[in-house]
Amino acid sequence: MAEVTQPTLRRGGSLRRIDKAWGLFAAILLGLAILAPSEVWPSILSMLDNLGSTAIFIAIAVLMIAYLRATGAEAIVGKAFQGSQSRMIVLAALVGGLAPFCSCEVIPFVAALLAMGTPLSAVMAFWLASPIMDPAMFVITSGALGVDFAIGKTVAAVGFGLFGGFSVMALSRTALFADPLRATSVTSCGCGSSDPFRGTAVWAFWRDGARMKAFRDTALQNALFLLKWLALAYLAEAVMVRFVPAEWIATTLGGEGLRPIFLGALVGGPAYLNGYAAVPLVQGLVGQGMSQGAAMAFMMAGSVSCIPAAIAVWALVRPRVFAAYVAFGFTGSLIAGLVWAAVSAA
């Protein structure tokens, strides 16, 4: 078909291909240029300064992700789903916080587990813990919010998994969790093994040309991934610090008690763009007066309800089970926020 007959479709296709992170980045700069042109350059300098200060953590995270992918380390995760149901829940929660999976790669992995008859309780434990923390996220969080916060978030991730897993186990005979699966098939997103439940980890990956290629490709892809999201987050942080009054944040999300923690959990899901991007945003909010408990609740709720993680669950289970997943996430976020507030104040 002649090009002249389809200009609208072509433009629409081009717009759909624009990366949303870079699109938001450009939109923020354009908005600044129109509304506050004098703030464009200071905001860019602030973004670059923050990227420079966290460069070492970004590099460590990139190399760690590439190493896990090249070695096929995700294959050992399947060993957690063996034995008694209680043992599976505990191991699934522990492994979930360290699993080298992206959110969409969880879909074929969990589909394989459920097809093999793995109890939903163990799967729920893994589902809840997995999007909250991984080795690369730990490094990024440590660099921006401190090692203590990163450790607290990791412990909370495991606690999330245990809470959800044993809750499902206790309610497994009720109508809520009866026949939980959708009658649909799923496929891998292409970012990892199509069946990560199978295979063997090869730690000396550099001896294999294909694994070396996987290491290089993964390192490049994740370097670009982290760069775009952290650049967007640090730019948003710079704008927020300049235009959002610290008194407003301190009044709304600061202080003690349940209210700021509840609000942190409530807005965490809708406001969460990406796990890595959320770290500098929360760093900026804490600097403006956000309480430690609200910060923890915000990050925990956002991790569970962010679009990639939520889609991974929605794609496989019926709406009532998905609703239970969201309820576990919100309730667990409140508990994590309250506990962290008490620990950080001690």
FIVO-115081 format. One record per atom (N, C-alpha, C, O): x, y, z. Coordinates in steps of 0.02 Angstrom, whole numbers, plus 50000, padded with zeros to 5 digits. Layout:
<pts>
XYZ/...
</pts>
This chain:
<pts>
500424994050000/500005000050000/500445006250000/500955006450034/500245011249963/500645017349957/500695020750025/500225020650065/501275023850037/501395027150100/500905032750113/500705033850171/500695036250060/500275042050070/499585040250096/499235044550122/499375034050089/498705032150110/498655030550185/498105029950211/499225029950220/499205027950290/499615032650335/499965030050379/499595039250327/500015043450368/499825043250442/500255043450485/499165042850456/498945042950526/499175036750563/499415037050620/499115030950529/499315024750561/500065024750574/500285022350626/500435027450527/501155027450536/501365032050594/501805030350634/501035037850597/501205042350652/501005039150719/501375039550768/500425035950720/500215032650782/500685027050802/500845026250861/500915023250751/501385017950767/502035020650794/502335017750840/502265026350767/502875029450791/502785031850862/503235031050904/502205034750878/502085037150945/502075031350995/502315032051051/501785025750973/501765019951019/502445017151031/502565013851082/502915018350984/503585015650993/504025020051036/504575018051054/503795026051053/504185030451096/504215027551167/503705025951196/504815026951193/504905024251259/504575028951310/504685034951309/504165026051355/503775030251401/504225034051450/504055039551470/504785030951470/505235034451516/505545040551484/505535046051513/505815039651424/506115045451389/505575050451369/505695056451367/504975047951354/504425052551338/504245056951397/504145062951389/504205053951458/504065057851518/504645062651533/504535068251556/505245060351522/505835064551532/505795070851489/505895076451514/505645069851425/505585075551379/505005080051399/505045086151393/504455077051421/503865080951441/504015085451501/503785091151503/504395082751549/504575086751608/505005092751588/504895098351610/505505091351545/505935096851522/505545102051482/505655108051490/505085099651441/504675104351402/504245108551448/504175114651438/503945105351498/503535109051546/503935114251584/503705119751595/504555112351603/504985117151637/505165122951590/505165128751611/505315121251528/505505126551480/504955131551469/505075137451457/504325129151474/503755133651463/503575137551526/503455143551524/503555133951584/503305136951645/503845140151689/503715145151723/504445137351687/504985139951729/505655138851695/506055134751717/505775142551640/506385141451601/507035142151640/507535138951623/507025146251692/507635147151731/507825140951772/508385140451797/507355136151779/507465130151818/507685124151776/507835118851804/507705124951711/507885119251668/508605117051681/508715111151697/509075121551675/509775119651683/509945117451755/510285112351763/509705120951808/509835118351875/509545111351887/509855107351922/508965109951857/508675103251865/509095097951831/509185092551857/509345099651771/509775094951735/510425093751773/510645088051779/510715099151800/511335098351839/511215094051901/511635089951919/510645095151934/510485091051993/510415083751974/510655079352010/510085082351918/510015075451894/510685072351880/510815066651901/511125075951844/511785073251827/512205072151890/512575067251894/512145076651937/512525075852000/512315069552037/512735065852062/511655068452041/511405062452075/511585056052038/511755051052069/511555056251971/511765050451932/512505048951944/512695043151951/512905054051947/513625053151959/513765050252027/514205045952035/513395052552077/513505050152145/513295042852155/513535039452200/512845040452113/512605033552118/512885029052062/512675023352055/513345031652023/513605027951965/513895021151985/513795016151951/514265021052041/514575014852062/514045009552080/514135003652065/513505011752111/512975007152129/512605004652066/512404998852062/512525009152017/512205007151954/512635001951919/512384996951893/513305003151918/513754998451885/513744991651918/513724986451885/513744991551985/513714985152021/513064981552006/513064975451995/512514985252005/511864982251991/511844979251921/511594973751911/512114982951872/512114980551802/512524974051796/512294969251765/513114973951826/513544968051822/513224962151858/513294956351837/512884963551914/512564958151952/512004955051912/511934948851909/511584959151881/511034956651840/511304952451782/511044947051768/511824955051749/512114951551691/512404944851712/512344939851676/512734944651770/513024938451794/512494933251809/512554927451790/511964935351843/511424930651859/511094927951796/510924922051793/511014932251745/510704929951683/511164925251645/510944920151620/511814926951641/512284922851602/512384916051633/512474911151598/512384915651699/512494909251732/511874904951733/511924898851745/511294907851721/510674904051726/510494902651798/510214897351814/510654907451843/510554906251915/509824905451933/509664902451984/509374908051890/508664907451907/508434900151908/507904898651936/508824895751878/508624888651876/508594885551945/508214880851957/509004888251992/509014885252059/508404887252100/508274884252152/508024892252076/507434894452114/506924888852120/506574888352170/506874884652068/506384879352069/506474874552127/505994871152147/507074874052155/507194869552210/506824871552273/506724867452318/506614877852276/506234880052335/505544877152337/505234876852390/505294874852280/504604872452276/504574864952279/504274861652236/504884862252329/504894855052341/504784853652415/504964857852457/504494847952431/504404846152501/503714847852526/503244848452487/503664848652593/503014850152624/502794857252606/503194861452585/502134858452613/501864865052595/502164870652637/502324875952611/502244869552702/502534874652746/503254876152726/503464881952726/503624870952710/504314871952689/504344875952625/504764880352617/503894874352578/503884877952514/503724885352525/504024889552492/503264886852570/503084893852582/503684897652609/503834903152587/504024894752658/504604898152688/505154899252637/505424904752631/505314893952599/505854894652550/505654899252492/506074903052467/505024898952471/504794903352417/504834910652438/505014914852397/504664912152500/504714919052525/505434921252529/505604926952512/505874916752551/506584918452556/506904919452488/507264924252476/506754914852442/507044915252375/506744921052335/507084924152295/506094922352347/505764927652309/506104934352316/506124938252268/506374935852375/506704942252385/507374942752351/507644948252346/507644937252326/508294937352293/508284934752222/508794934452189/507684932852198/507644929752132/507824934552077/507594940252077/508234932452028/508434936951974/507934936951917/508134936351858/507294937751932/506774937851881/506544944951868/506514949051914/506384946451805/506004952451791/505264950551802/505094944651805/504834955651807/504134954351825/503784949951772/503394945551790/503924951151708/503574947251657/503854940251650/503504935751626/504474939251671/504754932451668/504454928051722/504484921851717/504174931151773/503844927251825/503244923451797/503074918151823/502924926151744/502324923051718/502434915851695/502094911451721/502894914451649/502984907451629/503254903051685/503104897151688/503654906051729/503924902151786/503354899851831/503314893951848/502924904451851/502364902751895/501864898251860/501574893851890/501754899451794/501304895151757/501544887951758/501144883351766/502204886951751/502484880251754/502384877151824/502214871251830/502484881251876/502394878751944/501674876451956/501544871051982/501204880751936/500494879151948/500274873151907/499864869151929/500544872551846/500374866851804/500624860351834/500334855051822/501164860751872/501454854751903/501114853251970/501294848452003/500614857251989/500244855952050/500544859052113/500364857152168/500994863952105/501274867452163/500714871152199/500324874552167/500674870652265/500134874052302/500134881652289/500664884752284/499534884452283/499484891652272/499794895552329/500034901152319/499794892852389/500084896252447/500824897752436/501054903252450/501204892852410/501914893852397/502014898752340/502474902852343/501594898252289/501644902752232/501504909952254/501844914652233/500994910852298/500824917452323/501404920352363/501544926352359/501734916252402/502304918552441/502854921152395/503154926352408/502984917552341/503494919752293/503264926052256/503654930652248/502634926152236/502354931852199/502414938352239/502594943452211/502264938052303/502264944052344/502974946452359/503104952452360/503434941752370/504124943752387/504534945752327/504964950152332/504404942652269/504844943452211/504904950552185/505464952752172/504344954452176/504424961052147/504714966352194/504884971852173/504764964652258/504974969652308/505724970652309/505964976252314/506094965152305/506814965752314/507174960452272/506924954952264/507744962352246/508204957752212/508904960452224/508974965952251/509424956852206/510104959252221/510254966252193/510554970352228/510054967552131/510194974052102/509804979552138/510064985052150/509174978152154/508774983052191/509074984552259/509054990252282/509354979452291/509674980452356/510254985352350/510334989752392/510644984552298/511224989052288/510994996252277/511255000852308/510504997152232/510255003852217/509935007052279/510055012952293/509545003152316/509225005752376/509735007552430/509665012652463/510245003552437/510765004952486/511115011552471/511265015452516/511255012652406/511605018752387/511195025052399/511475030252414/510535024552391/510115030552396/509805031452465/509775037052491/509585026052496/509215026652559/509575023552619/509325023752675/510145020552606/510535017652661/510455010152665/509945007252646/510975006952691/510984999752697/510434997352745/510114992252733/510325001252799/509814999252847/509124998852815/508744994052826/508965003752774/508305003752740/508264997852692/507754994552688/508814996552655/508814990952608/508724984252644/508364979852620/509054983452701/508974977352740/508264976752766/507954971452764/507994982452791/507304982452814/506814980552760/506334976852772/506914983052700/506474981552644/506534974152624/506034971052606/507134971452629/507234964352613/506874959852664/506534955052646/506944961652728/506604957852781/505844958352771/505484953452779/505614964452753/504894965352742/504664961352682/504104958752683/505074960652630/504894956752572/504774949452591/504294946352570/505234946752631/505144939852654/504524939352698/504144934452693/504424944352741/503824944352783/503184944552742/502694941352759/503194948552687/502634948752641/502464941752617/501894939552619/502984938252594/502884931552566/502604926752617/502144922952603/502884926952678/502644922552731/501914924052749/501514919552757/501754930552754/501074932652772/500574930252719/500054927352736/500724931452656/500274929452603/500234921952594/499694919152585/500804918652598/500824911452589/500434907652641/500024903352625/500554909252704/500204905652758/499474907652762/499054903752784/499304913852741/498594915852738/498224911652687/497664909352700/498524910752628/498214906752576/498164899452598/497664896052585/498674897052632/498664890252657/498084889252705/497734884152703/497974894052750/497434893552799/496744893952766/496264890952790/496704897552709/496054898552676/495984894252613/495534895452573/496424889552604/496454885752541/495824881852527/495684880352468/495444880052578/494834876052568/494214880352559/493664877652551/494294886952560/493714891352552/493594892752478/494004891252435/493004895652463/492824897252394/493284902452364/493354902752303/493614906552405/494044911852380/494614909052338/494784911952286/494904903552360/495484900752325/495334894152290/495794890552270/494694892552282/494514886552245/494574887952170/494364893152146/494874883252133/494954884052060/495224890952043/494884894952011/495834892552064/496094899352059/496334901551990/496414907451978/496454896751944/496804898451882/496324900351826/495764897751821/496554905051784/496194906551722/496314901051672/496824897651675/495854900151626/495934895151573/496274898251513/496004898351458/496894900751524/497274903851471/497984901451474/498224899151526/498324902051418/499034900251416/499444906651415/499204911851393/500054906251438/500494912051439/501164910251407/501344904351402/501514915351386/502174914351357/502674919051390/502474923651425/503304917751378/503824922051406/503834928751372/503624929451314/504094933751408/504164940351379/504784940951336/504874945951301/505214935851337/505804935951295/506424938651330/506954938851299/506364940751393/506944943651427/507344938351464/507854940151494/507154932251462/507534927051494/507334920251467/507044919751413/507484915051504/507314908351483/506564907551477/506184910251518/506334903951426/505614902851418/505354898251471/504744898151485/505784894351502/505584889951557/506134890051610/506534885351613/506164895151651/506704895851699/506684890651754/507154890151794/506144886551757/506114881351807/506594875651791/506784871751834/506794875351728/507254870051706/507944872851694/508044878851688/508434868351692/509104870451676/509564869951736/509354868451792/510204871251722/510714870851774/511134877151773/511324879551719/511284879851831/511704885851835/512424884051817/512684879051840/512744888251777/513444887451758/513804893751782/513774898951750/514164893151839/514444899051870/515034901851831/515124907951828/515434897551800/515994899951758/515744901151687/515944897651640/515314906051679/514964907051615/515424909351560/515264908451501/516004912351576/516454915051525/516774909751481/517084911351431/516694903451499/516964898051458/516494896251401/516674892251358/515904899051401/515394897551351/515244903951311/515054909051339/515344903451246/515254909351204/514544912151206/514454918151207/514054907651207/513354909951209/513194913451274/512834918451275/513474910951329/513354914151393/513724920851398/513464925551429/514314921251368/514664927651367/514264932851328/514224938751348/513964930651273/513544935251235/512934937451276/512744943251275/512654932651313/512084934351356/512284939351409/511904943851426/512894938551436/513144943251486/513214950251457/512984955151488/513514950751398/513614957351367/512934960551349/512824966451362/512504956551319/511854959351298/511444961551359/511134966951358/511444957451411/511064959151471/511344965251505/510964969451529/512004965751508/512324971551540/512134977951503/511964982951534/512164977751436/511994983651397/511254985451405/511084991351416/510814980451399/510104981751405/509924984751473/509524989351478/510204981951526/510034984351593/510384990951610/510124994851650/510964992251581/511274998751590/510835004251561/510725009451592/510575002951501/510115007851469/509465008351509/509185013751517/509215002651533/508595002551572/508665006651636/508245010851650/509195005451673/509295009151736/509435016451722/509205020851759/509815017851670/509985024851654/509355028951640/509285034451666/508905026251599/508325030151581/507855031251640/507595036751649/507755025951681/507285026751737/507585030951792/507225034951823/508225030151806/508525034251859/508605041451837/508525046051877/508745042551772/508775049451747/508095052751755/508045058551777/507565049151737/506885051851745/506735053251818/506465058451835/506915048451861/506765049251932/507145055051963/506855058852002/507775055751947/508175061151975/507945067951948/507985072951984/507725068151886/507445074351859/506805076051896/506695081751914/506365071051905/505745072151942/505875074352013/505535078552041/506395071352044/506575073252112/506795080552114/506605084252159/507205082652065/507445089552063/506865094452057/506855099652090/506375092752015/505785097052006/505375097152070/505135102452091/505285091252101/504895090852162/505205095052218/504845098552254/505865094552226/506195098252279/506115105852269/506065109552317/506105107952206/506045115152191/505345117852197/505245123652215/504845113652182/504165116252176/503665113552227/503135116552237/503825107952260/503365105252310/503605107452379/504155105652399/503205111352415/503425113852480/503585108152529/503195103552537/504165108652561/504355103652610/503855103352667/503735098052695/503565109052683/503075109252738/502465105052721/502175101852765/502265104952657/501675101052637/501815093552644/501395089852670/502405091352622/502575084252627/502645082252700/502415076952721/502975086552739/503065085052810/502395084652846/502305080552891/501925088952826/501265088852858/500855082852837/500505079852878/500905081052773/500485075652745/500775068752759/500415064252779/501415067952747/501735061252751/502245060852807/502595055752813/502305066052847/502785066052902/502445064652968/501835063652972/502845064653020/502575063553086/502485056353104/502665051853067/502185055253162/502095048553188/501365046353180/500935050253161/501245040053195/500565037453193/500405033853128/500825033053084/499785031653124/499565027553068/499425031753005/499525029252949/499215037953012/498985041952955/499505042452899/499345040852842/500125044752913/500615045252857/500785038552826/500915038152766/500785033352867/500945026652841/500375024152797/500485021352744/499755025352819/499175023452779/499185027152712/499055024152660/499325033652713/499355037452651/499925035152606/499855034852545/500495033452637/501055030852597/500875024452561/501045023552502/500525019852596/500315013652564/499775014852512/499765011552460/499335019752526/498775021052481/499005024052415/498755022152362/499485028652417/499715031852355/500295028252323/500495029752267/500575023352359/501155019752333/501025016252267/501435016652222/500455012852262/500295009252201/500205013752141/500555012852092/499735018552143/499615022852086/500215027052066/500305028552007/500625029052115/501185033552100/501815029952079/502295033152060/501815023352081/502415019352070/502535018351995/502135015051962/503075021051968/503235020151898/503655013851887/503525009951842/504155013051928/504645007851919/505025007051984/505165011952018/505195000852001/505524999752065/506165003652074/506295006452127/506575003952021/507205007552025/507085015152026/507435018752062/506605017451988/506455024551986/506165026952052/506255032752070/505815022652088/505505024652151/506025026252204/505885030252249/506615023252200/507115024252252/507325031652258/507265034452313/507555034952204/507725041952212/507135046452227/507205051552260/506535044552203/505945048552219/505805048352294/505665053452325/505845042452324/505745041852396/506315045352433/506195048352486/506915045052407/507475048652437/507325056152441/507445059252492/507045058852387/506865065852386/506295067352434/506305072552468/505795062952438/505235063952483/505455063652556/505215067652597/505905059052572/506165058752640/506535065152658/506485067752713/506925067652609/507275073852620/506815079752631/506995084752663/506205079252603/505715084652610/505285083852673/504895088352689/505355078252708/504975077452770/504555071252775/504215070252825/504575066852724/504195060552728/504465056252784/505065055552792/504025053252823/504245049052879/504525042452853/504365040352798/504945039252894/505245032952875/504705027552866/504755023452820/504205027552909/503675022552903/503275023452839/503115018452806/503125029652821/502755031052759/503175029152699/502915026652649/503835030352702/504285028552647/504285021052635/504265018752578/504325017252689/504325009952682/503665007552655/503645003252611/503105010152681/502445008052658/502355009852584/502075005852547/502585015752564/502535017852494/502905013052448/502625010952397/503515011252466/503915006952422/503654999752421/503664996552369/503404997352478/503144990552480/502504989952440/502424985352400/502034994752450/501404994452414/501524995352339/501204991952298/501974999852321/502105001052251/502414995052216/502264993652158/502854991552251/503174985652221/502664980352202/502704977352148/502194979052247/501704973752236/501184975752184/500974971552144/500984982052184/500434984152140/500664987652076/500244989852037/501324988352065/501554991452003/501314987151943/501204981151950/501244990351886/500924987151829/501244980451809/500884975651800/501914980051800/502204973651779/502054967951828/501884962451807/502134969251893/502014964051942/501284962151945/501114956251949/500844967151942/500124965751945/499894961751884/499484957251890/500154963551825/499964959951764/500174952651767/499824948251743/500764951451798/501004944551804/500514940251843/500424934351828/500194943251893/499694939551932/499034939151895/498734933851890/498804944851869/498164945151834/498134940351775/497604937651760/498704939351742/498714935051682/498574927851698/498374924051653/498664925751760/498614918651776/498024916751820/497784911151815/497804921251863/497304919251912/496644923051902/496614928051867/496124920451933/495464923551928/495444930051968/495854930952014/494974934551952/494954941051985/494934940752061/495234944952094/494584935952090/494534935652163/495214934052194/495364936552249/495624930052160/496294928552186/496734934652177/497154936152220/496654938252121/497034944352111/496854949452165/497294952952190/496214949952182/495994954652234/496324952752301/496514957252339/496384946352315/496714944152376/497454946152375/497724948252426/497774945552317/498474947552309/498564954952326/499014956752362/498114959152299/498154966352312/498024967752386/498354971952416/497534964252415/497374965252486/497964963252530/498124966752579/498294957752514/498884955752551/499424961152546/499754962852595/499504963852486/500014969052475/499884975252516/500344977952547/499254977652516/499094983752553/499154982652628/499444986752664/498894977052653/498924975652724/499654974752746/499854977352798/500034971052707/500734970052724/501124976552723/501594977352762/500944981152677/501294987652674/501174991652738/501644994752764/500564991552763/500414995052826/500824992052883/501114995752923/500844985452886/501224982152940/501964983852934/502284985452984/502234983452873/502944984952862/503104992152881/503614993452912/502654996752862/502765003752879/502755004952953/503185008652979/502285001852989/502245002753061/502854999753096/503135002753142/503064993853074/503654990653105/504274994853092/504674995953137/504364997053029/504965000953013/504975007553049/505505009853070/504395010653057/504355016953095/504595015953166/504955020053194/504385010353196/504595008853265/505345007353268/505685009553314/505595003453220/506305001553219/506745007653208/507245008553243/506565011953160/506975017653144/506975022953199/507435026853205/506435022953240/506385027753294/506745025353357/506875029253403/506895018853359/507215015953419/507935018253426/508275016253474/
</pts>
